[in-house]
Amino acid sequence: MLRMSSYNSSTATANSHGFQSLNESSTPPYEKPFVDEVIWISAVVILAFLLAGFCLNLVTVLVISKYKELRNAFVWLIFSLCVSDMISALISPLFWYRRTVGFDNWELPDLLCRFYWAFDITTSFSTAMHIVSFACLRLISIRWPFLFKKITLFMVLVTICTIWLISVCCGFVPFFLWFHSKVRDRHSDSQDARWPACTTNMRWYGMYTTYQKIAYPIFLYMPLLLVVILAIWTSVLVYGMKQTGASTSQNDRRLPKQRQAVTQLILIVVSFLIGYIPFTAYEFWSTMSHTNTEYIRRVDYYFGLTEYFFIRLSECLNPVFYNLGSSRMRKYTQKYLRTCCKGNIERDLTINNNHISSDDEG
């Protein structure tokens, strides 16, 4: 009897070890949802967008700063929007690190993870509110010109400061608190199993999803809808003036300028939609409940990477569209670039002449 129980015990132990080994071996090893080539390809893309976006927006900021005659209510909104795009471009290397080298293990200080998310959502909210304000102002200038004349520069600057204050309070502060870096359990069924190491702190996940349902419609989804409605409304007004309005010399002079203004508005709205429709689509998809399979991890990864590329593209297109849609902006940008090139040539000539003079003296 003792031998039998001893045998059964040893057999059970062996079987349990066998089942344990079988279960451990049946768990597939974790594989990253991207290949090594993606690291370098995405690095090139992000670097190109960083240089293009930062330089193009910086030139626009410098042009507006240099020429006082260019400044008006619309241009100050463009100035502030360019600053937002420049900040967004500067933090883009952190996105690249988060999605590639630091995907599984964020080795940078946790503070940088928090700052990335805080600045990223702040600039997103800021961009959306700037473009809605721009579209509203353009509609008022065409539909109610008498009311537009009452809008002072002080009112526009207060609006810009309010936009940034709201973006910081409703974007920077909560995201700085709710996001952090940690190693994720890739084999679990947790919501964050497929996310990068630098992402939402699951301790705050319930609060974040509630916030997302309230704040994203207010600061992102409604602006997407509003700018389309405002752009269509403004376009209908301007392009309908020729048929319904009286043909006076004043109207004939104003109409080309108004059509050019509408073109600029439409281009800015198109740029905004290029960047933020993929962003909102990914935000919806990423917070949905998905099984933690290799396929879902890859879809999540490449979806998140692609939508970010569209945002970077949008921010590069903005300063180009400012110039394409405004002959005044284009004129002063060309003037500024010619002045810079001429100044560089004259400086190089002066340096060369100084070198020649010093050689002759020697």
C-alpha positions as CSV (number, residue, x, y, z in Angstrom):
1,M,0.0,0.0,0.0
2,L,2.8,2.4,0.9
3,R,4.6,1.5,-2.3
4,M,1.5,2.0,-4.3
5,S,0.8,5.5,-2.8
6,S,4.5,6.4,-3.3
7,Y,4.3,5.3,-6.9
8,N,1.1,7.3,-7.5
9,S,2.6,10.3,-5.9
10,S,5.7,10.2,-8.0
11,T,3.6,9.5,-11.2
12,A,1.4,12.5,-10.4
13,T,4.4,14.7,-9.9
14,A,6.0,13.6,-13.1
15,N,2.7,14.1,-15.0
16,S,2.3,17.5,-13.5
17,H,5.8,18.4,-14.6
18,G,5.1,17.0,-18.0
19,F,1.9,19.1,-18.4
20,Q,3.7,22.2,-17.1
21,S,6.5,21.7,-19.7
22,L,3.9,21.1,-22.3
23,N,2.0,24.3,-21.4
24,E,5.3,26.3,-21.3
25,S,6.4,24.9,-24.7
26,S,3.0,25.7,-26.2
27,T,3.3,29.4,-25.4
28,P,4.9,30.9,-28.5
29,P,7.9,33.1,-27.9
30,Y,7.3,36.8,-28.2
31,E,8.2,38.5,-31.5
32,K,8.2,42.2,-32.1
33,P,5.5,43.4,-34.4
34,F,8.0,45.0,-36.7
35,V,11.2,44.0,-38.5
36,D,14.6,45.8,-38.1
37,E,14.3,47.5,-41.4
38,V,11.3,49.4,-40.1
39,I,13.6,51.1,-37.5
40,W,15.8,52.7,-40.2
41,I,13.0,53.4,-42.7
42,S,10.9,55.2,-40.1
43,A,14.0,57.0,-38.9
44,V,14.6,58.5,-42.3
45,V,10.9,59.4,-42.7
46,I,10.7,61.0,-39.3
47,L,14.0,62.9,-39.8
48,A,12.8,64.2,-43.2
49,F,9.5,65.4,-41.7
50,L,11.3,66.9,-38.8
51,L,13.6,69.0,-40.9
52,A,11.0,70.0,-43.4
53,G,8.3,70.8,-40.9
54,F,10.5,72.7,-38.5
55,C,12.3,74.7,-41.3
56,L,9.2,75.6,-43.3
57,N,7.3,76.7,-40.2
58,L,10.3,78.6,-38.9
59,V,10.6,80.5,-42.2
60,T,6.9,81.4,-41.9
61,V,7.4,82.6,-38.3
62,L,10.4,84.7,-39.3
63,V,8.6,86.3,-42.2
64,I,5.6,87.3,-40.1
65,S,8.0,88.6,-37.4
66,K,10.0,90.7,-39.9
67,Y,7.3,92.4,-42.0
68,K,4.8,94.4,-40.0
69,E,2.7,95.2,-43.0
70,L,2.0,91.5,-43.4
71,R,0.4,91.1,-40.0
72,N,-3.4,90.9,-39.5
73,A,-5.8,88.8,-37.5
74,F,-5.4,85.8,-39.8
75,V,-1.6,86.0,-39.9
76,W,-1.3,86.0,-36.1
77,L,-3.4,82.8,-36.0
78,I,-1.0,81.3,-38.7
79,F,2.0,82.5,-36.6
80,S,0.7,80.7,-33.5
81,L,-0.2,77.6,-35.5
82,C,3.3,77.5,-36.9
83,V,4.7,77.5,-33.3
84,S,2.5,74.6,-32.5
85,D,3.7,72.7,-35.5
86,M,7.4,73.4,-34.7
87,I,6.9,72.0,-31.1
88,S,5.3,68.9,-32.6
89,A,8.2,68.4,-35.0
90,L,10.8,68.8,-32.3
91,I,9.3,66.0,-30.2
92,S,8.9,63.6,-33.1
93,P,12.2,61.7,-32.4
94,L,10.7,60.6,-29.1
95,F,7.8,59.1,-31.1
96,W,10.3,57.2,-33.3
97,Y,12.2,55.9,-30.2
98,R,8.9,54.9,-28.6
99,R,7.8,52.9,-31.7
100,T,11.2,51.3,-32.5
101,V,14.2,51.0,-30.2
102,G,12.2,51.7,-27.0
103,F,9.1,49.7,-28.0
104,D,9.6,47.0,-25.3
105,N,11.9,48.8,-22.9
106,W,11.9,52.6,-22.6
107,E,15.5,53.2,-21.4
108,L,15.2,57.0,-21.5
109,P,14.1,58.9,-18.3
110,D,10.4,58.4,-17.6
111,L,10.0,62.2,-17.6
112,L,10.7,62.2,-21.4
113,C,7.9,59.7,-21.9
114,R,5.5,61.9,-20.0
115,F,6.7,65.1,-21.8
116,Y,6.3,63.5,-25.2
117,W,2.6,62.6,-24.6
118,A,1.8,65.9,-22.9
119,F,3.3,68.0,-25.7
120,D,1.8,65.8,-28.4
121,I,-1.8,66.1,-27.2
122,T,-1.3,69.8,-26.4
123,T,-0.2,70.6,-29.9
124,S,-3.0,68.4,-31.4
125,F,-5.7,70.3,-29.4
126,S,-4.0,73.6,-30.2
127,T,-3.9,72.9,-33.9
128,A,-7.6,71.9,-34.0
129,M,-8.7,75.1,-32.2
130,H,-6.5,77.4,-34.2
131,I,-7.9,76.1,-37.5
132,V,-11.5,76.3,-36.3
133,S,-10.8,79.9,-35.2
134,F,-9.2,80.7,-38.6
135,A,-12.3,79.3,-40.4
136,C,-14.7,81.2,-38.2
137,L,-12.8,84.4,-38.7
138,R,-12.7,83.9,-42.5
139,L,-16.5,83.3,-42.6
140,I,-17.1,86.4,-40.5
141,S,-14.9,88.6,-42.8
142,I,-17.0,87.5,-45.8
143,R,-20.5,87.1,-44.4
144,W,-20.5,89.9,-41.9
145,P,-17.7,92.4,-42.9
146,F,-19.1,95.1,-40.7
147,L,-18.7,92.8,-37.7
148,F,-15.2,91.7,-38.8
149,K,-14.1,95.4,-38.6
150,K,-14.9,95.4,-34.9
151,I,-12.5,92.5,-34.2
152,T,-9.3,94.1,-32.8
153,L,-5.8,92.7,-32.7
154,F,-6.2,92.5,-28.9
155,M,-9.2,90.2,-29.3
156,V,-7.3,87.9,-31.6
157,L,-4.3,87.7,-29.2
158,V,-6.6,86.9,-26.3
159,T,-8.2,84.1,-28.4
160,I,-4.7,82.7,-29.1
161,C,-3.7,82.8,-25.5
162,T,-7.0,81.2,-24.5
163,I,-6.4,78.4,-27.0
164,W,-3.0,77.7,-25.5
165,L,-4.3,77.9,-22.0
166,I,-7.1,75.4,-22.7
167,S,-4.7,73.1,-24.5
168,V,-2.2,73.0,-21.6
169,C,-4.9,72.6,-18.9
170,C,-7.0,70.0,-20.8
171,G,-4.1,68.3,-22.6
172,F,-0.7,68.7,-21.1
173,V,-1.6,68.3,-17.4
174,P,-3.7,65.1,-17.6
175,F,-1.5,63.4,-20.1
176,F,1.6,64.2,-18.1
177,L,0.0,62.5,-15.1
178,W,-1.7,59.5,-16.8
179,F,1.2,58.3,-19.0
180,H,4.4,56.6,-18.1
181,S,6.9,53.9,-19.2
182,K,7.0,50.3,-18.1
183,V,7.8,46.9,-19.5
184,R,4.5,45.4,-20.8
185,D,3.5,41.7,-20.4
186,R,3.3,40.7,-24.0
187,H,1.6,37.3,-23.3
188,S,-1.2,38.6,-21.2
189,D,-4.8,39.5,-22.3
190,S,-4.4,43.0,-20.7
191,Q,-5.4,46.0,-22.8
192,D,-1.9,47.3,-22.9
193,A,-0.2,44.0,-23.9
194,R,0.3,45.2,-27.5
195,W,1.2,48.8,-26.7
196,P,4.7,50.4,-26.6
197,A,6.5,50.6,-23.2
198,C,5.8,54.4,-23.1
199,T,2.0,54.6,-23.0
200,T,-1.0,54.9,-20.7
201,N,-0.6,54.0,-17.0
202,M,-3.2,51.2,-16.5
203,R,-3.8,52.6,-13.1
204,W,-5.5,55.6,-14.8
205,Y,-6.9,53.6,-17.7
206,G,-10.6,54.0,-16.6
207,M,-10.2,57.7,-16.1
208,Y,-8.4,58.0,-19.4
209,T,-11.1,56.3,-21.4
210,T,-13.8,58.5,-19.8
211,Y,-11.7,61.5,-20.6
212,Q,-11.3,60.3,-24.1
213,K,-15.0,60.1,-24.6
214,I,-15.5,63.6,-23.4
215,A,-12.4,65.6,-24.5
216,Y,-11.7,64.0,-27.9
217,P,-15.2,64.9,-29.3
218,I,-14.8,68.5,-28.0
219,F,-11.2,69.2,-29.1
220,L,-10.8,66.9,-32.1
221,Y,-13.9,65.3,-33.6
222,M,-16.2,68.4,-33.4
223,P,-13.4,70.7,-34.9
224,L,-13.0,68.2,-37.8
225,L,-16.7,68.5,-38.5
226,L,-16.8,72.3,-37.9
227,V,-14.0,73.2,-40.2
228,V,-15.6,71.2,-43.1
229,I,-18.9,73.0,-42.5
230,L,-17.3,76.4,-42.2
231,A,-15.2,75.9,-45.3
232,I,-18.2,74.8,-47.4
233,W,-20.3,77.6,-46.1
234,T,-17.6,80.2,-46.9
235,S,-17.0,78.7,-50.3
236,V,-20.7,78.8,-51.2
237,L,-20.9,82.5,-50.1
238,V,-17.9,83.6,-52.2
239,Y,-18.6,81.6,-55.3
240,G,-22.3,82.6,-55.2
241,M,-21.5,86.3,-55.1
242,K,-20.9,86.6,-58.9
243,Q,-24.4,85.3,-59.7
244,T,-26.4,87.0,-57.0
245,G,-24.5,90.2,-56.2
246,A,-24.6,93.4,-58.2
247,S,-21.6,94.0,-60.5
248,T,-20.0,97.0,-59.0
249,S,-16.4,98.1,-59.3
250,Q,-15.9,97.6,-55.5
251,N,-17.4,94.0,-55.6
252,D,-15.3,93.2,-58.7
253,R,-12.1,94.2,-56.8
254,R,-13.0,92.3,-53.6
255,L,-14.1,89.1,-55.3
256,P,-10.7,87.9,-56.4
257,K,-9.2,88.5,-53.0
258,Q,-12.1,86.7,-51.3
259,R,-11.7,83.7,-53.6
260,Q,-8.0,83.6,-52.8
261,A,-8.8,83.7,-49.1
262,V,-11.2,80.8,-49.5
263,T,-8.6,78.9,-51.4
264,Q,-6.2,79.4,-48.5
265,L,-8.9,78.2,-46.1
266,I,-9.7,75.1,-48.1
267,L,-6.0,74.2,-48.3
268,I,-5.5,74.6,-44.6
269,V,-8.6,72.5,-43.9
270,V,-7.4,69.8,-46.3
271,S,-4.1,69.7,-44.5
272,F,-5.9,69.4,-41.2
273,L,-8.0,66.5,-42.4
274,I,-5.0,64.7,-43.9
275,G,-3.4,64.7,-40.4
276,Y,-6.3,64.2,-38.0
277,I,-8.7,61.8,-39.8
278,P,-6.2,58.9,-39.5
279,F,-5.4,60.0,-36.0
280,T,-9.0,59.9,-34.8
281,A,-9.5,56.6,-36.6
282,Y,-6.5,55.0,-34.8
283,E,-7.7,56.4,-31.4
284,F,-11.0,54.7,-31.8
285,W,-9.5,51.4,-32.9
286,S,-6.7,51.3,-30.3
287,T,-9.0,51.6,-27.3
288,M,-11.4,48.8,-28.6
289,S,-11.1,45.4,-27.0
290,H,-8.9,43.1,-29.2
291,T,-7.5,39.6,-28.7
292,N,-3.7,39.7,-28.1
293,T,-2.7,37.9,-31.3
294,E,0.3,38.4,-33.5
295,Y,-1.9,39.8,-36.3
296,I,-3.6,42.3,-34.0
297,R,-0.2,43.4,-32.6
298,R,1.1,44.1,-36.1
299,V,-2.1,45.9,-37.2
300,D,-1.9,48.1,-34.1
301,Y,1.7,48.8,-34.7
302,Y,1.6,49.8,-38.3
303,F,-1.7,51.6,-37.9
304,G,-0.2,53.8,-35.2
305,L,3.0,54.4,-37.2
306,T,1.1,55.3,-40.3
307,E,-1.3,57.8,-38.7
308,Y,1.7,59.6,-37.1
309,F,3.3,60.0,-40.5
310,F,0.1,61.6,-41.8
311,I,0.2,64.1,-38.9
312,R,3.9,65.0,-39.7
313,L,2.9,65.3,-43.4
314,S,0.1,67.7,-42.5
315,E,2.4,69.9,-40.5
316,C,4.9,70.1,-43.4
317,L,2.0,71.0,-45.8
318,N,0.7,73.8,-43.6
319,P,3.3,76.5,-44.4
320,V,3.3,75.5,-48.1
321,F,-0.5,76.0,-48.2
322,Y,-0.2,79.3,-46.4
323,N,1.9,80.5,-49.3
324,L,-0.1,78.8,-52.1
325,G,-3.3,80.3,-50.8
326,S,-2.1,83.9,-50.2
327,S,-0.2,86.0,-52.8
328,R,0.7,88.4,-50.0
329,M,2.3,85.7,-47.9
330,R,4.0,84.3,-50.9
331,K,5.4,87.7,-51.9
332,Y,6.9,88.4,-48.5
333,T,8.3,84.9,-48.1
334,Q,10.1,85.2,-51.5
335,K,11.3,88.7,-50.4
336,Y,12.6,87.3,-47.1
337,L,14.4,84.3,-48.8
338,R,16.0,86.6,-51.4
339,T,17.2,88.9,-48.6
340,C,18.7,86.0,-46.7
341,C,20.4,84.6,-49.8
342,K,21.8,88.0,-50.7
343,G,23.0,88.6,-47.2
344,N,24.8,85.2,-47.2
345,I,26.5,85.9,-50.5
346,E,27.6,89.4,-49.4
347,R,28.9,87.9,-46.1
348,D,30.9,85.2,-48.0
349,L,32.3,87.8,-50.3
350,T,33.4,89.9,-47.4
351,I,35.0,87.0,-45.7
352,N,36.9,86.0,-48.9
353,N,38.0,89.6,-49.4
354,N,39.3,89.7,-45.8
355,H,41.2,86.5,-46.4
356,I,42.7,87.8,-49.6
357,S,43.8,91.1,-48.0
358,S,45.4,89.2,-45.1
359,D,47.3,87.0,-47.6
360,D,48.5,90.0,-49.5
361,E,49.8,91.6,-46.3
362,G,51.5,88.4,-45.4
